[in-house]
């Protein structure tokens, strides 16, 4: 019972007894892919497919709060879990906020690299939808074209500063998105 009290599943009230604790509700901390896979007991791996400076197109510019044509970093990675393809991720970063990013060697974790610059996202706007894989996505993810995928778009902010915009395509047969919603009551 002591272990269950430590885990917060039970609570002791002196003079009354031990009771099942109310569930704790709190907003989830944004986690990196590496942290999320580790939490699930899987080994995260990442293969950089593209890392370059580009000019922001209209959608990326709007999402990053920069002007169209401004310099952005486009980082495309194939992400694996326990050696199996899990997702294909395109991250866009405002080059002005992270000077020298491409020259410093690509980090293992984007969120760790942003944290070292005081820019780790503290909150995000996410959208998730079901879709089918196109030919290129299917090839990278080892799927048949037209297989089901989850499309996850994120606009990550540190305070009020947009630090990353990403589009990730997950294998729907290997990934479940978990969200914590609702206010503490």
C-alpha positions, 0 to 999 in steps of 0.5 A: 500500500505504501507504494500505491500512496507514493504513486498517488493512487491511494491517499492517507488521511490521518485518523480516517484511513486510506482511500483511492485518490482522485485522479490528478489532472494537469496539462501534459508537457509537450514531449519530443518524439524521442521522449514519447517513444521512450515513455512507450518503452521503444527506442527512438531513432532518426534519419535525416533525409533533408536539412537545408535553408529555404525561403518560406512559402506562404503557409510556412511563413504565416504559421511561423509569423515571418514574411514570405521569402524569409529564410527558414530551416527545413529539416525532414527526418524518417523516425523509427521506433525499435528499428521500424518506420514510425513517421516521416516529419518535416519541421520548419524553423525560423532561421533568425531565432536559431542562427548556426543551426545547420552548421552545428551538426544536426541534433538528436532531439530538436526539442533539446536543441531548442531548449539549449537556446531557451526556446523549447516549446511550452505549448502548441496548436495541433491538428490531427487527421486521417488520410492515405499515404502518397507514393513517397510517404508509403516508400519511406514508411514501408507501406503500400500507397493508399494505406491509412496514415495519421497527419499531425500538424504542429505549431510549437510556441515558446511563450508567445514566440513561434519556434517550430512548425511541423507536419508529421505523417504517422503509420496508423497501424503503429501509432496511437495519438494520446491526448489529455483534455478537459479542465481540472474540476 
